[in-house]
Amino acid sequence: MLLTNAKIATLRTDDDFGIIEAGAIVLDGARIAWVGAAGELPGEYQVRETQDLDGGLVTPALIDCHTHVVFGGNRAAEFELRLNGASYEELAKAGGGIASTVAATRAASEAELLADALRRVDAMIAEGVTLIEVKSGYGLDRGTELKMLRVARQLARRRPIEVRTSFLGAHAVPPDHTGNADAYIDEVCIPTLRAAHGEGLVDAVDGFCEGIAFDTVQMARVFAVAHELGLPVKLHAEQLSHIGGTRLAAAHGALSADHVEYATEADARALAAAGTTAVLLPGAFYTLRETQAPPIQAFRDHGVPMALATDCNPGSSPLSSPLLAMNMACTLFRLTPLEALLGMTAHAARALGESGRGRIARGAIADLCVWDAAHPAELAYRIGFNPLRSRIFGGAP
């Protein structure tokens, strides 16, 4: 198929939008065969089936590289408690937070979890997402963790979207292991990781490295098993405090270190040396009313790629809008509109270890969005407005 009459933001480099006026794109199955100015279209492609995009703006499709869309229940009551002064850590220690979602997720059937998750995924698809990452972590026992991962796999069979799964068994210490995190890691988390890998349910391994969850020594044991199984790792790091999670992620060659509000310039240097992407999650920053922003300038100075995601979850980031996440990243973290779009496309792909995605270039996966917009900066500029005209998934409109 030949797409014509388009303004194309190729994002070929990280330095500019790479805009081609009066552009054309040739799709060959699920790949891009050619992109450039329509007047330079090679003759061999001029006989293709043609779709006139009527001057629409074309960008790579959006990628949400950090989500928790599979879960039971909701935490609206805790939202009110936080507004009345309770902190995230206080709620967690009182049995709320992740523990309350664990109870609801354990009680839900696969069908119930799938129906709820699909509503959130539909909202993301409607804003141009074609690839999402989905984490477990609200089971904290073998049966429920596997149940969550099976539901995550089903999402791609029910909707035109690709899904990558992350095992997040090291998300919190469950009530039956209170005060004994080491035993939970050895008796539940690691054996469940092996079982999930055996069923082909895991694409990567994640963890929550924080004072209210697991320390760097405990996470290193989980990462050792991940490496043994040939699985890449990533880490929730330095969200609420600085305990060394970012350095741990870098030392293990992690795909990404996520949140990173309390990361330092030394951490930025470590991430750059390791080739690890920093994933920014402004939804959680906003919902928790945090004041410590990630070290954006240090990431820029040291060349750390910055991805961006919704962190869609029931507690700290009940956000399913990637476009709003882009606006939040610009407003709260001072990203540029270009950085925000790269964060939801090329750098998000990098955070998932997905080469060949997130840019418009010959040989890339043909996941594209057509927007009713004059310039790509509009995608981060508008609030509560969705200019998506159409989505192309694997070369198919």
C-alpha positions in Angstrom: 0.0 0.0 0.0 1.1 3.6 -0.8 0.2 6.3 1.7 0.3 9.8 0.1 -0.5 13.4 0.8 0.9 13.3 4.4 3.1 15.3 6.7 5.4 12.7 8.2 7.3 13.0 11.5 9.9 10.3 11.0 11.8 10.7 14.3 14.8 9.4 12.4 17.1 11.0 15.0 16.7 12.3 18.5 17.5 15.9 17.4 14.3 16.9 15.6 11.0 15.6 14.5 12.4 14.7 11.0 9.4 16.2 9.2 8.8 15.4 5.6 6.3 17.8 3.9 4.1 16.3 1.2 5.4 12.9 2.0 4.7 9.3 1.1 5.1 5.9 2.8 5.2 2.5 1.1 4.0 -0.4 3.2 5.1 -3.9 2.3 3.2 -6.2 4.6 4.0 -5.4 8.2 7.1 -3.4 7.2 7.9 0.1 5.8 9.5 -0.4 2.3 10.1 3.3 1.6 9.5 6.8 3.0 10.3 10.2 1.6 8.9 13.2 -0.3 6.1 12.1 -2.7 7.9 13.7 -5.6 10.9 11.4 -5.1 8.8 8.2 -5.1 10.6 5.4 -7.1 8.7 4.3 -10.1 8.5 0.7 -8.9 6.1 1.8 -6.1 3.8 4.1 -8.1 1.5 1.2 -9.1 0.6 0.3 -5.5 -2.9 0.6 -4.0 -3.0 4.2 -2.8 -4.5 5.8 0.3 -4.7 9.6 0.3 -4.2 10.9 3.9 -5.5 14.3 3.0 -2.7 16.2 4.6 -2.8 14.3 7.9 0.2 14.1 10.3 1.8 10.7 10.4 3.9 9.6 13.4 5.1 6.3 14.6 2.3 4.6 16.7 2.5 5.1 20.4 4.0 2.5 22.8 3.2 2.3 26.5 6.2 0.6 28.0 5.2 0.4 31.7 1.6 -0.6 32.6 -0.2 -2.7 35.3 -3.5 -2.9 33.3 -4.4 -6.4 34.7 -5.7 -6.1 38.3 -8.9 -6.5 40.4 -10.9 -3.8 42.1 -10.0 -0.2 42.5 -8.5 2.1 45.2 -10.8 5.1 44.9 -11.2 5.2 48.7 -7.4 5.5 49.2 -7.4 8.4 46.8 -9.6 10.2 49.3 -7.4 9.2 52.2 -4.3 10.6 50.4 -6.1 13.8 49.9 -6.7 13.9 53.6 -3.0 13.6 54.3 -2.1 9.9 54.3 1.1 9.1 52.5 1.6 6.2 50.0 4.0 4.6 52.5 1.5 4.9 55.4 -1.2 3.3 53.4 1.0 0.4 52.4 2.2 -0.2 55.9 -1.5 -0.2 57.1 -2.4 -3.0 54.7 -3.7 -0.7 51.9 -1.9 0.1 48.7 -0.6 -2.9 46.7 -1.9 -5.3 49.4 -5.5 -4.3 48.9 -5.2 -4.8 45.2 -3.6 -8.2 45.8 -6.7 -9.3 47.7 -9.1 -8.1 44.9 -6.9 -9.7 42.2 -6.7 -13.0 44.0 -10.5 -13.1 44.3 -11.2 -12.2 40.6 -11.5 -14.8 37.9 -9.5 -14.7 34.7 -12.7 -13.7 32.8 -13.3 -10.8 35.2 -9.7 -9.6 35.0 -9.7 -9.8 31.2 -12.9 -7.8 30.9 -11.7 -5.1 33.1 -8.2 -4.9 31.5 -9.8 -4.7 28.0 -11.6 -1.5 28.9 -8.2 0.1 29.8 -6.5 -1.3 26.7 -9.3 0.0 24.5 -8.7 3.5 25.9 -5.0 3.2 24.9 -5.8 1.9 21.5 -8.1 4.8 20.9 -5.2 7.2 21.4 -2.9 5.4 19.0 -1.1 2.7 21.0 -0.1 -0.5 19.2 2.3 -2.1 21.8 2.0 -2.2 25.6 4.0 -3.8 28.4 1.9 -5.5 31.1 3.2 -6.5 34.5 2.1 -9.1 37.0 2.7 -8.3 40.7 -0.8 -8.1 42.2 -0.9 -11.9 43.0 2.2 -12.5 45.1 1.4 -16.1 45.1 2.0 -18.7 42.4 -1.6 -19.2 41.2 -2.5 -15.5 40.9 0.7 -14.4 39.3 0.3 -17.0 36.6 -3.3 -16.0 36.2 -2.4 -12.4 35.6 0.2 -13.3 33.0 -2.2 -15.6 31.2 -4.7 -12.7 31.1 -2.0 -10.4 29.8 -1.3 -12.8 26.9 -5.0 -13.0 26.1 -5.2 -9.2 25.5 -3.3 -9.5 22.2 -5.7 -12.2 21.1 -8.7 -10.1 21.8 -7.5 -6.8 20.4 -5.3 -5.5 17.5 -2.3 -4.8 19.9 0.9 -6.4 20.8 1.7 -7.2 24.4 5.0 -7.8 26.2 4.8 -9.3 29.7 7.0 -8.6 32.7 7.1 -10.8 35.8 6.8 -8.5 38.8 6.6 -11.1 41.6 8.9 -8.9 43.6 6.3 -6.1 43.9 5.5 -6.2 47.6 5.8 -8.5 50.6 2.4 -10.3 51.0 0.7 -10.4 54.4 1.6 -14.0 55.0 5.3 -13.1 54.7 5.2 -9.8 56.7 8.7 -9.2 58.1 10.3 -12.0 56.1 10.9 -10.7 52.6 13.8 -13.0 52.1 11.6 -16.1 52.6 9.1 -14.7 50.2 11.7 -14.2 47.5 13.1 -17.8 48.0 9.8 -19.7 48.6 7.3 -17.9 46.3 8.8 -15.3 43.9 11.7 -17.3 42.4 9.8 -20.6 42.1 6.9 -18.7 40.5 9.2 -17.0 38.0 10.5 -20.4 37.0 7.0 -21.7 36.5 5.9 -18.7 34.5 8.9 -19.0 32.3 8.2 -22.7 31.8 4.7 -21.8 30.5 6.1 -19.2 28.1 4.4 -16.3 30.0 7.3 -14.0 30.6 9.2 -11.6 28.4 11.1 -9.7 31.1 11.6 -9.6 34.9 10.8 -6.5 37.0 10.9 -5.6 40.7 10.1 -2.8 43.1 13.3 -1.8 44.8 12.2 0.5 47.6 12.2 0.7 51.4 8.6 -0.5 51.5 9.4 -3.4 49.2 12.7 -5.1 48.4 16.3 -4.0 48.8 19.1 -4.3 46.3 20.4 -7.6 47.7 17.0 -9.3 47.4 16.5 -7.9 43.9 19.9 -9.1 42.8 18.9 -12.7 43.7 15.8 -12.4 41.5 17.9 -10.9 38.7 20.4 -13.8 38.9 17.5 -16.2 38.2 16.3 -14.0 35.3 19.7 -14.1 33.7 19.9 -17.9 34.2 16.6 -18.2 32.3 17.8 -15.8 29.6 15.3 -13.1 30.4 16.1 -9.3 30.4 15.5 -7.3 33.5 14.1 -3.9 34.4 13.4 -2.2 37.8 11.2 0.2 39.6 14.0 2.3 41.1 14.4 5.4 43.2 10.7 6.4 43.2 10.3 7.3 46.9 13.9 7.3 48.1 17.4 6.5 47.0 18.6 3.0 48.0 20.7 2.1 45.0 18.1 0.5 42.6 19.3 2.5 39.6 22.9 1.4 40.0 21.7 -2.2 40.5 19.7 -1.9 37.2 22.7 -0.6 35.4 25.0 -3.2 36.8 22.7 -5.9 35.5 22.4 -4.3 32.1 18.7 -3.7 32.6 16.5 -2.6 29.7 15.1 0.2 31.9 15.1 1.9 35.3 11.6 3.3 36.0 10.3 6.2 38.0 13.9 7.4 39.0 12.7 10.6 40.8 15.5 10.2 43.4 18.2 9.2 40.9 21.4 11.3 40.9 23.8 12.5 38.3 26.1 9.5 39.2 23.1 7.3 38.5 22.6 9.0 35.2 26.2 8.2 34.3 25.7 4.6 35.3 22.6 4.2 33.1 24.4 5.8 30.2 27.3 3.5 30.5 25.0 0.4 30.7 22.8 1.6 27.8 19.8 1.4 30.1 16.7 3.6 29.4 15.2 5.8 32.1 11.4 5.4 32.0 9.5 8.5 33.3 6.1 8.0 34.9 4.5 11.4 35.5 1.1 9.9 36.3 2.4 8.5 39.6 4.3 11.8 40.3 1.1 13.7 39.8 -1.3 11.3 41.7 1.0 11.0 44.7 1.7 14.8 44.6 5.4 14.2 44.6 7.8 17.2 44.6 11.1 15.4 43.8 11.3 15.3 40.0 13.6 13.0 38.0 17.1 14.5 37.1 16.0 15.3 33.6 19.0 17.6 32.8 21.4 14.9 34.1 19.8 12.4 31.7 20.2 14.9 28.9 23.8 15.7 29.7 24.8 12.1 29.8 22.8 10.9 26.9 20.4 8.6 28.8 17.3 7.8 26.6 14.1 8.9 28.3 11.0 6.8 27.7 7.6 7.8 28.9 4.6 5.6 30.0 1.3 5.8 31.7 2.1 3.4 34.6 -1.6 2.6 34.4 -2.4 1.0 37.8 -5.2 1.2 40.4 -3.3 3.1 43.1 -0.5 5.5 42.2 -1.4 6.2 38.5 -4.9 5.4 37.5 -4.0 6.8 34.1 -4.8 5.2 30.7 -4.1 8.2 28.4 -0.7 8.2 26.8 -1.5 11.7 25.3 -2.1 13.1 28.8 1.1 11.4 30.0 3.0 13.3 27.3 1.4 16.6 28.4 2.2 15.8 32.1 5.9 15.0 31.2 6.2 18.4 29.5 4.4 20.3 32.2 5.7 18.6 35.3 9.2 17.4 34.2 9.9 20.1 31.5 10.4 17.7 28.7 10.2 19.2 25.2 7.3 18.0 22.9 10.0 16.2 20.9 11.3 14.4 24.0 7.8 13.5 24.9 7.0 12.0 21.5 10.3 10.1 21.4 9.5 8.9 24.9 6.2 7.3 23.7 7.7 5.9 20.5 11.4 5.2 19.8 12.6 5.3 23.4 9.7 3.3 24.7 10.6 0.7 22.1 14.1 0.7 23.4 12.9 0.3 27.0 11.2 -3.0 25.8 14.2 -4.2 23.8 12.2 -3.7 20.6 14.5 -2.7 17.7 12.8 -1.7 14.5 9.9 0.2 16.2 9.2 3.7 17.1 10.6 5.5 14.0 9.5 5.8 10.4 12.2 4.3 8.3 12.8 1.7 5.7 12.5 -1.8 7.3 10.7 -0.6 10.4 7.5 -2.2 11.7 4.6 -0.4 10.0 2.8 0.7 13.2 1.7 4.3 12.4 -0.8 6.9 13.6 -2.5 9.5 11.4 -3.5 12.6 13.4 -5.6 15.7 12.7 -2.8 18.0 13.6 -0.6 20.5 11.8 2.6 19.7 13.9 3.6 16.9 16.2 4.1 19.3 19.2 0.3 19.4 19.3 0.2 15.9 20.7 1.8 17.0 23.9 0.3 20.5 24.0 -3.4 19.7 24.1 -5.1 18.5 27.3 -8.0 16.1 27.2 -8.2 16.2 23.4 -7.6 13.2 21.1 -6.7 14.1 17.5 -6.2 10.5 16.3 -7.7 10.0 12.9 -6.6 6.5 12.2 -4.1 3.8 13.4 -2.1 1.5 11.2 -1.1 -1.8 13.0 1.4 -4.1 11.3 0.7 -2.5 7.9 -3.1 -2.8 8.2 -5.3 0.2 8.6 
